[in-house]
Each structure stands twice: as C-alpha cells, then as structure tokens.
C-alpha cells in the first residue's frame, strides 16, 4: 500500500461548524469560539483594549461528532460490569484501537437505490446480506481486511439551515422524515465472517434511525470498527481506492473524530 506518489486524494471528511448537523440529537453541541484574538475591544468604547501577536480558538465537541469512529466501548460495557453485552472489548477504548485496522483497500458498495424505497417516517431502509452478495456477484467476493464503505448518498443532507434537517433531526428527533440506509445486524455479522475489520458509511450512523443499538452491539462485541458520517464516497470506484482514517488520540474515549481520505491511483480514475 502506498499513499505517496501519483494519485488523487479524495477528502472523505465532513466539515465541522456550529451551523452544520454534526452532532447527534441530545448530545453535547459542537462549539467553536474565540479564546485569544489579535485585537480585543471594549463593548462601549472605540479604543482597542489590548492586542496579541496570535489568536486561538477553543472547541467543545462530542466524541461522535462529524466524521468519527466507534470504539468497542461505545456500546460494549466492561467485562466485570454485569451489564448486557459486557465483555473484554469493553476496555478497548479509542486510543487502543490498532491503526492498521483503519487503513486498507476500500470496497465501496453503492446502496443509494434504497433511498427510493417507501419506508415510514423515522425508519431506515435496511442494507441486507442479499445486497452484499449482489455486489459481490458483480465485483468479486469481499476479501479479509478490506474496508467496506456503504455509499448511501446521505451526505447530501449535510447542509446548514432547514436543508440539513433531514440529516439527523427529521429521522431521529422528530420522526417525520425517512432515515438513512443502514445495515442490519446480520449484514455486519456476514462481513465479519468474511474477515472484514472496519465498516464505514456516509450515512449519519451505521445504526438505523429507528433502532441503532442492535447493529452496534452485534458488531462492536465482535471487534468491528465503525466509521460514520463520511462524505464523497460517490467519488470512489467499487474497488481500487486505498482508505485511511486517523482519529484523535484521546485516553478512555468511546470513539473520536478524525480525518478520512482515500487515494485513487491514476490508473483507477
């Protein structure tokens, strides 16, 4: 694998901004504000109060804000907790995740056609095992260590204002618009049995809008890694791109935002 040299780098990361739908409803809102400015001014005076040779801002951010990954601890409790789904992976927090599992050849499965299915408001259409098998019939079997990316087209709703309401608020909070296509538990189990370690989506979550817990529990307890809220997956070929995600390294985190890219060699473009 070579990320250096000729090729086209595709940024697969959404932009974070207070005006964008980058946080899950009910979670800490993303905040980005000034801490030190080049010039500070009194509210009631024209004269500059002080100057600084630099400026810096501070951010407040949920671990699962924007393009991010889920570590096992997001849904798997510690082994000694006595809670459902508890296990050894309940101690595998974000900084312990192997970076090798976040780098690899991408298998991009286009499921945008599912957006045309009629579903109830608040409900996600299901990406089934049959959809995976159909893709494999055309492009070849999913290989161990491939990073499977679901191109749902949902990133088109990652917008400011009312246009971005359908990204997460409509399906999850108000339950008045359809949800993004999402795999069922049996789908991620099928991929795990193929030797897949990492699955990504340009949907809001790999869990459905109506019941995301089972898919997270079944996958994360098996050591799968989920990368959510990607973008521009429609610019990738079904095979031939190399994928890379590098999260922030935060001790004890249940997941973390990061930067996702793909490289397409000139021969694959």
N, C-alpha and C positions, 0 to 999 in steps of 0.2 A: 504494500500500500504506500502511495507516495502523494503527499499533499503539496509537494514542492515542484515547481516547474510549470510546463504549459498546461493550461486548463482554465475552465470558467468556474469561478467561485460564486455560488448562489447563497445568499443570506436567507436562512430559514427562520429567523428570529423576529417576533413582533416587537414593535416599539412600545416602551412603557411611557405613559403620560397620565396625569390625573383625569384627563378628558376621555381616555380610552377605556373600554370594558375589560381591564386586565386583571381584575380580582373577582373571586367567587363571591356571590351574594352572601352577606352575613360575615365575611372575613374582614380583617383589617384593610382599610382602603389604602391604596398607594398614595404616598405624599412625597413631593419633591419641592423643597423650599430653600430659600437663600439663608445661609448662616453668616458668611462674611462677604461684603460687597466691596467693589473698588471705591465706591463713594456712598456714605450714609448721610441722609439729610433729615433734619428735624421736620416733623409734620407741619409745624406752624411757622417755619422760617425759610427764607430763601438761601441762607448761607449753608454751606456744606458743614456738617458736624465733624466728620472725620474721613480720612482716606486710608486705603490699604493697598499695598502693592500686588495683592492677589485677591481672588474670590473663590468661594467654595459653597456648595450646597449640601443639604442633608436629605436622606431619603428614609421613609418608613415603608416597609414592604413585607407582605406576607410571603412565606416560603414557597407558596404555589401561585405566584403572581407571574403573569405573562408566560413566555416560553420557559418551561421548567421541567424538572424530572421528579418522579415519585420514588423515594427510597422505601424499603420494606416497612420501616417504622411508621409510615403514613397510615397504614391500616392493620399492621400486624403488631399486637401487644407483646411486651416482654414475656419470656418463657415462664417466669415464676409469678405472673400476674393472676393466673387463674381465669383469665377472660377468654371468650371465644376467639379462635384463630391464633391464640398465643403460640409462640414457637421461638426457636433460636434466632431466626431472622428479625425478631422484634428488637434486637440490639444492633442491627445493621443500619446505623444512621448514615446520613448523606455523605459525610466525609470519608466513610469507609468503603463506599462503592468503588469497584475496580474501574478505572478509566478505560481499560481495554474493552469493557462491555459497552462503552459509549462511542466507540469508533468502529467502523466497518462498512462493508458493501451494503448498499441500500436496495431493498426490494420494495418498489413503490406500487401499491395496489389502489387503483382508481375505483372508488365507490361513489362517485358523485351522482350516479344514476339513482341512488337510494333517496336522494332529496326529492325525487318526483313521486315517491310513494305517498299514499294518503295515510297519515297517522293522526292520532288525536293530539290536540294541543298539549304541550309538555312532555310528549313521548318521543323517544329517539327511534328511528328505524334501525334494525339490527343487522350488523355485518356478520354473516353466518359462515360456518365451515364450508358450505357449498360455494360461497363467493370466493373463498380462498382456493378451493380446488379448481374452480373455473379459471381463475387467474393462472394457476399452475399448469393447466392444460395448454394454455397459450404460451406461457413464458418459461415453463420448466419448474420442477419441484423447488420449494423453499429449501434453502441449504442451512445447515447448522452455522450459527454465528452471523447470519445475515441480519441486518436491522430492518424490520418490516415497518413501513410507513404507510398509513392509510390516508390517501388523498380524498378528503370529503368535500373540499371546496368551501368549508365553513368559515375560513379566514376572510371571505368576502364581507362578512358581517363585523369584522374587527374595525369599527369606524367610530368616530365621535358622534355625539348628539343622538337624536332619535334613530338614525340609521343603524347605530350599533346596538339597539335594544334587543334585537333577535339573537345576538351572540350568546348571551347567557341569561339576561334578566327575563326575557319573554318565556323561554322554555323552563327555567328553574324557579324564578321568583314569582312570576305572575301566572305561569302555566296557560298562556294564551297564544303561544306560537309553537310550532313543532321544534323538536330537538335535533341535534346533530347526529349523523350516523355514528354508531358505536358498536364495537364487538360484544357479543355475549360471552359469558364465562367459558363455554365450550369451545369458542373460537380461539381464545388465548391459550387454553389448555392444548388444543391442536398444534398451535405454533410452538409452544413449549416442548411438546413431544418431538417436534422437528429439530430441536436444538437451538431455537431462537432464544436469545437472552434479552433483547431490547425491542420494544414496540413503540412507535410514535404516531401522532395524529395531528392534523391541522384543525381538528375539532377542539372545542373548549376543554374536553376531557375524554379519556378513553372509557370512562364510565358513562352510562346513559344518563340523559337528563332526568329520567323518571325514577331510576334506581341504580346508582353508580356503585354502591358498596359491594355487591357480589362479584362483579368483574375485577375490582381492585383486590378483594380478599383472595380470590382464587389464583390470581396471577402473582401478586406480591408474596404470598406464602410459598410460592414455588421459586422465588428468587428473580422473577422477571423485573425489568426496569421499564417504567413508562415515561415517555417524553410527550408532553401535552402542549397545546396551543402553538404549534409550529405554523409556518406560513410558506407560500410559494412552492408547495410540493407539486403543483401542476407544471412547474418548470423542469421537473426531473423526469428522466426516462424510466420505464418499468425496471430496468436493470442497467448498471454501468456507472452509477454515481457512487462516490465514496462519502460517507456521512460522518460528521464529528459534532459532538456536543460536550462542552466544557462548563460545568456548573461552578458556582461559587463554592468555596470550601468552608462550611460553617459547622462547627462541632455540635453534634447532637441534633442536627436538623432532620426533619422528616422528608425533605426534598429541598431543591434550591433552583432559583432562576439561573440562566446561563445563556451562552451564545451557541447557536446551532448553525452549521454551514454544511454545504455539500460541494464537492468538486466534481465536475464533469470534464473528462479529457476531451481534447479536440475531436478525437475520432468518434465520440459518443454524442456530440452535439447535433 
